[in-house]
Amino acid sequence: MAVTIYDVAKRAGVGIGTVSRALNDRPNINTETKNRILSIAKELNYTPHSVAQSLASRKTHTIAAIVPFFFNYFFVGLLRNIQYGLSAQGYSLLLYSLDRVEDKQLLFEKALSERKCDAILVLSLQVGQEYAEKFRRTRIPVMLIDNHNPLLDSISIANERAAEAATRHLIKLGHKHIGLINGDYHSFPAQSRMQGFVKAMREENLPIDPAFVIHCDAQIGEDGFNEQAGYSSMQQLLAQDKHPTALFVASDVQALGAMRAAKENGLKIPHDIALIGFDDIDFAKYMGLSTMRQPVELMAELAVDRLVKRLQNKTKGLFQVELNAELIVRETCGCKRGFQAQFE
């Protein structure tokens, strides 16, 4: 039969409460007694029951992640890296996904009330003042990723600077008529990427043609950050009497749809229209897509490390980091001539 906590207590000549304090590194126990109990537990090959441990410590060893969409390429990559990191630290990952972004408060309440987790990750969702204060009162560690609130830990991307860099790259290549295919403007990434695009164009004294700026409809799904939205937006641009010579597209999946629409309309990329995406998800390199690379692995590593340290009471104070995206130059922006996007 498996060794129990009662066997350890009997051999040590102490109560099970003392054994529990020793095994869980709790205070109010003599150091000599603690070391003796640990030695006996090791000698008996005693393994604490995980469920019993959770009940005793009121810890679940689970981190919840609240995500707008499960099947977005960016979130899949980010969650995969978060899962790797948590697993290495002995934690499980619990996923909450929204049917509609408008319902995020309901999901915040659910995560808090069910108490199925020790900490919460919130991905690409804005947390208002009311819920930021509520999270702090519950003392459950919360980490925002790809967003920011002054009351909470956060790891964000410098979206505005990244969009500005992408637009300036197209300007340096000689383009003066540059368009933007963006996500739904109510989303935080879409707002900041729009700001970066506008800043670059204005500082270079280039006109912003309203007909060349398209904000995708959130009703299409994923806040407009999907292939169909990019395809429809490019079709809309090409249906006009004139179209931009270059495009900054706010996500790689939208860029894929835009490239497909261009191909169907007989246009060659980058010869007829240059293009830069955002994210650098897995397929981007196979499409020769120039893009702004988000440091997904670093975001996941920092988030896991900070939350685990919070849970272990090894850190205090706010942790707020803004990471830069990196310009990855491939063929679609026109730097490398002789490229033509291939589609099945």
C-alpha positions in Angstrom: 0.0 0.0 0.0 1.1 3.6 -0.6 2.7 5.4 2.2 0.4 8.0 3.8 1.0 11.2 5.8 -0.1 9.1 8.9 2.8 6.7 8.3 5.3 9.6 8.3 3.7 11.1 11.4 3.9 7.8 13.3 7.5 7.2 12.4 8.4 10.8 13.4 6.4 10.7 16.6 4.4 13.9 15.7 0.9 14.8 14.6 -0.1 15.1 10.9 -0.4 18.8 11.3 3.3 19.0 12.1 4.1 16.8 9.1 2.0 19.1 6.9 3.8 22.2 8.1 7.2 20.6 7.4 6.3 19.3 3.9 4.7 22.7 2.9 7.6 24.7 4.4 5.2 26.5 6.8 6.4 28.6 9.8 5.9 27.6 13.5 7.9 24.4 13.3 11.3 23.7 14.8 14.1 23.4 12.2 15.4 20.1 13.7 11.9 18.6 13.7 11.3 19.8 10.2 14.5 18.3 8.8 13.8 15.0 10.6 10.3 14.8 9.1 11.7 15.5 5.6 14.3 12.9 6.0 11.7 10.3 7.1 9.4 11.2 4.2 12.3 10.7 1.8 13.2 7.4 3.4 9.6 6.1 3.2 9.4 7.5 -0.4 6.3 9.5 0.6 4.6 11.5 -2.2 1.9 14.0 -1.1 -1.4 13.5 -2.8 -1.9 16.5 -5.2 -5.6 16.9 -4.5 -5.0 16.8 -0.8 -2.2 19.3 -1.2 -4.5 21.7 -3.1 -7.2 21.4 -0.6 -4.8 22.1 2.3 -3.1 25.0 0.7 -6.1 26.3 -1.2 -3.9 26.3 -4.3 -5.0 24.8 -7.6 -1.6 24.9 -9.4 -3.5 26.2 -12.4 -3.2 29.4 -14.3 -6.2 30.7 -16.3 -5.9 32.5 -19.6 -8.7 34.7 -20.9 -8.4 34.8 -24.7 -10.6 36.6 -27.2 -10.3 33.8 -29.8 -8.9 30.3 -29.6 -8.0 29.8 -33.3 -6.1 33.0 -34.1 -2.6 32.2 -35.2 -1.0 34.7 -32.8 -2.9 33.4 -29.8 -2.1 29.8 -30.7 1.6 30.5 -30.8 1.5 32.6 -27.6 -0.5 30.0 -25.7 1.7 27.2 -26.9 4.7 28.9 -25.4 2.9 29.8 -22.2 1.8 26.1 -21.8 5.5 25.0 -22.2 6.6 27.4 -19.5 3.9 26.6 -17.0 4.3 22.9 -17.5 8.0 23.2 -16.7 7.0 25.0 -13.4 4.4 22.4 -12.5 1.3 24.4 -13.4 -1.6 23.6 -15.7 -3.3 26.0 -18.1 -7.0 26.7 -18.0 -8.5 28.5 -21.1 -11.5 30.8 -21.1 -12.6 32.1 -24.5 -15.1 34.8 -25.4 -18.0 34.4 -27.8 -18.1 38.2 -28.0 -15.6 40.7 -26.8 -18.5 42.6 -25.3 -19.0 39.7 -22.8 -15.5 40.0 -21.3 -16.8 41.3 -18.0 -18.9 38.2 -17.6 -15.8 36.1 -18.1 -13.8 38.2 -15.7 -16.5 37.5 -13.1 -16.5 33.8 -13.8 -12.8 33.5 -13.5 -12.9 35.3 -10.1 -16.0 33.5 -8.7 -15.1 29.9 -9.7 -11.7 30.1 -8.1 -10.3 27.4 -10.3 -7.0 29.1 -10.7 -4.2 30.7 -8.7 -3.5 33.5 -11.3 -5.0 35.0 -14.4 -3.6 35.9 -17.8 -5.6 38.3 -19.9 -4.6 38.3 -23.6 -5.3 41.3 -25.9 -8.3 42.5 -23.9 -8.7 45.9 -22.3 -9.3 45.8 -18.5 -11.0 48.9 -17.3 -10.5 50.7 -13.9 -13.4 48.9 -12.2 -12.1 45.4 -12.9 -8.4 46.3 -12.4 -9.3 47.4 -8.9 -11.5 44.3 -8.4 -8.6 42.0 -9.4 -6.3 43.8 -7.0 -8.7 43.4 -4.1 -9.0 39.6 -4.7 -5.2 39.4 -4.4 -5.1 37.0 -7.4 -2.1 37.8 -9.5 -3.2 39.1 -12.9 -0.9 39.6 -16.0 -2.1 41.5 -19.1 -0.4 40.5 -22.4 -0.7 42.7 -25.4 -2.4 45.4 -23.4 -1.9 47.8 -20.5 -3.5 49.0 -17.3 -1.5 51.2 -14.8 -2.8 49.1 -11.8 -1.8 45.6 -13.2 1.3 43.8 -14.3 1.5 43.9 -18.1 3.6 42.9 -21.1 2.7 44.8 -24.2 4.0 45.4 -27.6 5.0 48.9 -28.9 2.3 48.6 -31.5 2.4 52.3 -32.5 6.2 52.3 -33.0 6.0 49.0 -34.9 3.3 50.3 -37.3 5.3 53.5 -37.7 8.4 51.5 -38.6 6.6 49.3 -41.1 5.1 52.4 -42.8 8.4 54.3 -42.9 10.0 51.2 -44.5 7.6 51.5 -47.3 8.2 55.2 -47.6 11.9 54.7 -47.8 11.3 52.3 -50.7 9.8 55.3 -52.6 6.1 54.8 -52.0 3.9 57.9 -51.6 0.4 56.3 -51.9 0.3 53.9 -49.0 -2.8 52.2 -47.6 -3.8 50.4 -44.4 -5.8 47.3 -43.9 -6.6 47.2 -40.2 -8.6 45.2 -37.7 -11.8 46.5 -36.1 -11.0 49.9 -34.7 -12.5 49.1 -31.3 -9.7 46.7 -30.6 -6.6 48.0 -28.8 -4.0 46.7 -31.4 -6.0 48.2 -34.2 -6.1 51.6 -32.6 -2.4 51.8 -31.8 -1.3 50.4 -35.2 -3.5 53.0 -36.9 -1.8 55.7 -34.8 1.6 54.6 -35.9 0.6 54.5 -39.6 -0.8 58.1 -39.4 2.3 59.4 -37.5 4.7 58.1 -40.1 2.6 59.5 -43.0 2.1 62.9 -41.5 5.8 63.3 -40.5 6.8 62.6 -44.0 4.2 65.0 -45.3 2.4 62.3 -47.3 -1.4 62.4 -47.9 -3.6 59.9 -46.2 -6.4 58.9 -48.6 -9.4 57.8 -46.6 -10.3 55.5 -49.4 -7.0 53.6 -48.8 -7.7 53.0 -45.1 -9.9 50.1 -44.3 -11.0 48.9 -40.8 -12.3 45.4 -41.0 -15.6 44.5 -39.5 -15.5 42.7 -36.1 -18.6 40.7 -37.2 -16.4 38.7 -39.6 -14.8 37.3 -36.5 -11.5 37.7 -34.5 -11.9 41.5 -34.5 -11.3 41.5 -38.2 -7.9 40.0 -37.9 -8.5 37.0 -40.2 -7.9 36.0 -43.8 -11.4 36.6 -45.1 -11.3 40.2 -43.7 -8.0 40.8 -45.5 -9.3 39.3 -48.7 -12.5 41.4 -48.7 -10.5 44.6 -47.8 -8.2 44.1 -50.7 -11.1 43.5 -53.1 -12.6 46.7 -51.9 -9.4 48.6 -52.5 -9.0 47.2 -56.0 -12.6 48.0 -57.0 -11.7 51.7 -56.8 -10.5 53.8 -59.7 -7.1 54.0 -58.1 -5.4 51.9 -55.5 -2.3 52.3 -53.2 1.1 51.2 -54.5 1.9 49.8 -51.0 0.0 48.5 -48.0 0.6 48.1 -44.3 -1.6 45.2 -43.2 -2.2 45.0 -39.4 -1.8 41.2 -39.2 -0.2 38.4 -41.2 -3.4 36.4 -41.6 -5.1 39.5 -43.1 -2.1 39.9 -45.4 -2.6 36.3 -46.7 -6.1 37.2 -47.7 -5.0 40.4 -49.3 -2.3 38.6 -51.3 -4.9 36.1 -52.5 -7.2 38.9 -53.7 -4.4 40.6 -55.5 -3.5 37.4 -57.3 -7.1 36.9 -58.4 -7.1 40.4 -59.8 -4.0 39.8 -61.8 -1.7 41.9 -59.7 1.9 40.8 -58.8 3.3 41.3 -55.4 5.5 43.4 -54.9 5.7 44.5 -58.5 2.2 46.0 -58.6 1.6 46.5 -54.9 4.1 46.1 -52.0 3.0 44.7 -48.7 4.1 44.4 -45.1 2.2 42.4 -42.4 2.4 42.1 -38.6 3.1 39.2 -36.3 5.5 36.9 -38.2 3.5 33.8 -37.6 4.7 30.4 -38.9 3.5 30.6 -42.5 4.9 34.1 -43.1 8.4 32.9 -44.1 6.9 30.5 -46.6 5.0 33.3 -48.3 8.0 35.6 -48.4 6.0 38.0 -46.3 7.8 41.0 -45.0 6.4 41.7 -41.5 6.8 43.1 -38.0 7.8 40.2 -35.8 6.2 40.0 -32.3 8.6 38.4 -29.7 6.0 35.7 -28.8 8.5 33.4 -27.0 9.9 36.3 -24.8 6.3 37.5 -24.0 5.4 34.0 -22.8 8.6 33.5 -20.9 8.3 36.9 -19.0 4.6 36.3 -18.2 5.2 32.8 -16.8 8.2 33.8 -14.8 6.5 36.8 -13.3 3.3 35.0 -12.3 5.2 32.1 -10.7 7.3 34.5 -8.7 4.2 36.3 -7.6 2.6 33.0 -6.5 5.8 32.1 -4.6 5.9 35.6 -2.9 9.3 36.2 -4.5 8.5 39.6 -6.0 6.7 42.8 -5.2 5.7 45.9 -7.1 4.3 46.4 -10.5 5.9 44.7 -13.5 5.2 46.6 -16.7 7.2 46.0 -19.8 6.8 47.2 -23.4 8.6 45.1 -26.0 9.6 46.2 -29.5 8.6 44.4 -32.7 11.3 43.7 -35.3 11.1 44.4 -39.0 11.6 41.2 -41.0 12.4 42.0 -44.6 11.4 39.4 -47.1 10.1 39.7 -50.6 6.6 41.2 -50.5 7.8 44.7 -49.6 9.9 44.9 -52.8 13.4 44.9 -51.3 14.1 41.5 -53.0 13.2 41.7 -56.7 12.0 38.7 -58.8 9.5 37.5 -56.2 6.0 36.6 -57.0 3.6 35.2 -54.4 2.5 31.6 -55.1 -1.0 30.4 -54.5 -2.6 27.0 -55.0 
